[in-house]
Amino acid sequence: MKKIFFILSYFIVNICIFAERLCIYTKSFYFFDKNIDKIVYSFFPSSLFQDNAQKLIWIDKLQSIYQAYKTNFIKIEFFYNENQFDVIFYLKNSDKFYFSDGKMLPEEKLKDSDKYDSYFYNYFGTSNYHIYSKYLFSKTNEYDFYHSIYGKNKEELFNNLIKVKIFKKNLYFNNKNYAVYRLKKVAEEIENINDKEIKDYINKKIKILQSFHYRNIAYQNKLSLHSFGIAIDIIPRYKNKFIYWYWSIPFVKEWWNIKESDKVEMPSAIIKVFENNFFCWGGKWERFDIMHFEYKPEIFYRRLRF
């Protein structure tokens, strides 16, 4: 009886359901790590969505954001009525963000949500084929959510950097949201690979390593993820091979049809280690960037790919 009373008391304290509103607080997060998608599916009526597939995709993105950044949240609030439905993430730094189909927007930007990109893009497995990396090449995304997680401005971002030794070089990487931890895991796991090809690649084929660099994406008026200290470029020594889509344009008019054999190779074992630690590889984008890896945990928590 005491056990039942304790469980009921816990839920009463940590979960408040009234009318069409549900709040989940930090203390109860671990109860929902595997089931928050089921709770949300039951809470939001299917009539709010165009069809069940749209609802599942939306919840999948929501679950991915939660899993990828849950240590930063103090509360998540769900609510709906006849005219709207919303999810609000409350961060420990007092910021709050509305989840809008993969976008994380402050309240003042909700009306202009169509001008902003989702924090998601499709990324498939470990095979070596193209996808279209939409978020890099459309609309305007001020990355308000990333600023809240990793640093509000250049100075704060710089203060959150820590040196990480990888491929025998020290790079600055952001210490927030386990980014440094994951890059250290990458370095450790690659170091432990007992393979001559990998050793030769590290010792002989890597020309330059780059990580934090506060700048825009090349040829765009938009911050690069390098500005947040969550991306790394591994620039190899290459000859008569293509490494980056934009650099290829002067030589190949239909650059998207460049054969894989004509591109710079990245050892598959290295790609796999990065992906296992939530880094996307730019070599899989249609607008390929073979030297680029970026820490995007929300991408890897997604289960539905459309």
N, C-alpha and C positions, 0 to 999 in steps of 0.2 A: 504493500500500500504506500509506504514512504517513497519507494522508487517511482511509482506512478505519479505521486504528488510532485516529486522533484522534476520529473520530465514535463509535466503540465505547467508547472511554475516557470520553468526555463523558457518554454515556448511563449507563455503569456508575456514575459518580460522582454524577450528578444524579437518576437514577431507580433506586429500589431496589424490586425485586419479589421477595417471598418468600412462599410459600404463598398466602394469600388477602389480601395487603396490597400496596398500591401507594402510593408517596410521590412527589410532584412538588415540587421545590424551586424557589425563586425564580429561580435562575440559568437554569433551563430553561424558564421560563414562556413566553418568546417563541416557543418551538417549538410550543406548544400553543394559542396564541391562537385559532386557527381550528378546531382539531381536538380540543379537550379533550372535547367531547361524544361524539366517535367513540371515543376512548380509554375513556371511562367506560362507554359502551354495550357495548364488547367485554369490559371487565373484570368488570362485574356480570352474573351469570347472569340470564336472563329469568325463571327460575323463582322469583326473589325477589319478583316483581311479579304483580299480579292479571292483567294482560295487557300487551301491547306498548304500547298507548296510554298506560297509566299510567306505564310506564317512560320513554317519550319525554317526557311532560309533566314528570316529575320531573327528568330530565336537562336539559331546557330551562331549568327554574328554576335548577338548579345552575350551568349555563353562564352564565346571566344574572348571578347573584351574583358569579361569578368575574370576568366582564368588567367589571362595574360597580365593583368594589372591589379589583382585582388588585394595585394598587400598595401596598395595605396588608398583603398577605399575605407571609409568609416560606415557608410550606409548606402543601400540601394533602395530607391522608392519606385514602386510601380503603381500606376493609376490609369483609369479610363472612365469615360462617360459616353454619351451618345455621339459626341462630336469629335473626340480625340482620344488618343492613348499615348502615354509617355513612360519612359524610364529615365530616372535621374540618378546619376552616380555622384555621391558626396565624397570628396577626397579629404584626406587627413590634413591637408594644408588649407582647408576651408573653401576651396574651389568646388564648383559643382558643374556637371556637364549633362546635357540631354543626349540620349542615344537616339539617333535618327537614321535608321537603315544603314548602319555601319559608320556613320559620322558621329563624332563626339563634339558637340557644339555648346558654347556658353549661351545662356538664355537670350542675350541681345542679338545673336546671329541666327536664331531659329527661322525667322521669316525669310532669310536669304539662304536657306540650307541648300537650295538647288545650285548655288554658285560654288559649293564646296564638294570636294571629292571624299569618297569613303576612305577609311583607313585600311580597307581590305583590297586585295586583288587576287585573282585566281593563281594558285601556285601548286603544281602537281608533282608529287613523288620525288624520285631521284633520277628519273630518266632524262636524257639529254635532248629535249625538244622545245620548240618555241611556245611562248605564251605572250599575250599582249599585256604589258604592264601599264594599265590605264592611268593609275594615280600619278605617275611621273610626268605624264604628257598631256594633261588636260586641266581646264578650270584653274581656280585659285584655292589653295589650301594653306591657311596660315598656321596650321599645326598647333592650335591653341592647346589641345590636349597633351601633345608631346611637350610643349613648353611647360605645362603644369607638372608633368611627370619628371622631366629631365633638367629643367632650368628655364626661368622666365625670360632671360636675356643672355647676351653673350658673356657677360661677367659671371652670372650665376652658373651658366653651362660650364664655363672654364673651371670654376671652383668645385664642380662636381666630378672633375676628371681625375683618374688615377692611372699611373703607369702600369702597363701590362706587357710582359715580355713574351713575344711570339715570333717565331722564325728568327730567333737570335737578335731581335731588335725590340727596344722599348717603344710602345705606342701609348698615347693618351686615349682613354676610353671612359665613358660615363659610368659612374658607380651606382646610379639609381636603377631600380627595378631589375636587379640581378644581371645587368648588362656586362659589368666587369667579371662577375662570377662565370658567366657563360663563355666569355672570350678566354678566360683562364682555363676553362674546361677544354675548349677547342685546342689551345696551345698544348695542354698536357696530353690530350688524346692523340694529337698528331705526333708529338714527340715520342710517344710510346709505340707508334707504328713501325714495326721492324721490316721495312721494305726498301730496297735499293732505289727504286724509282722515286719514292717520296723523299728519301735522303738527298738524292741528286737534284731533285726539283728545288728543295730548300737551299741547298748549298751552291747550286750553279745557275739556276734559271730565274730566281727572283731578283729583279733589279731594284725595285723601290717598293716600300710599304708606306701607306698613308692611312691615317684615321681621322682624328679631329681636325677640321678645317672649316671655320665659320665662313660660309659662302653659299651662293645660289647654285641650283642645279645648272649645269652647263647649258648656255643658250636660253635660259628661262629666268623670269623674274620670280623666283620661288626658292625657298631655302632647301638645301640639300640635307639629307639625314646625316651627312658628315658634320654638319653644324651642331648637331645634338650629341656628337660623340658616340653614335651607335652604328657607324658604318666603317668598313675597312676596305681599302683597295690594295690588291696584291698585283703589282705591275711586273710582269715577267719580261725577260729578255726575249724578244721575238724578231723574226726575220721573214718577210714576205708572207705574213699571216695577218688575219684580221682579228682585232680585239674589241673594237667598240663601233657600234653602228654608225655614229655620226662621223667618225674618222674614215669610215669606209665609203661614204657617199661620193667623194671625188674620184674614186677608182671603180666603183661598181654602182651603176645607176639603180639597178634593182637589188639594193643591198640586202633586202629581206630574203632573197633567194640564195645568199651565199651558202655554200655547202659547209657542213660541219667539219669536213676534212680540211677546208681552207681557213678555218679559224684557229686561233691559239688554243692549245689544249690545257685544260686544268685537270690534274689527277682526280679521278672519281672518288678516291678514298678521302681526299681533302674536302671535296664538296659534301660528302656524306657526313663527315664529322661536323662541319658547320651547320648543316641542316638539322642534325640531331640535337643541336644546341640553339635552335630557333633562328638561324640566319638564313635568309633567302639569298640565292645566288643569281646575279644579273645575267649569267650565261644562259638562263632559261627564258629570258624575256625575248619577245619578238624584236624589240629594239635592244639588242644584246649589248651587255656590258660585262665581259668575261672577267674583268679584274675585280668586280664589285661584290661585296657581301654586306647585308644590312640586317640588323637585329630587329625582327618583327614577330614577336611571340604570338600575337593575335592571329597571324596567318596560319601557324602550325596547329593551333587549337581548333581550327575549323574542321568540320567533318563533312559538310555538304559542299560540293564543288559545282558551280554552274557558270 
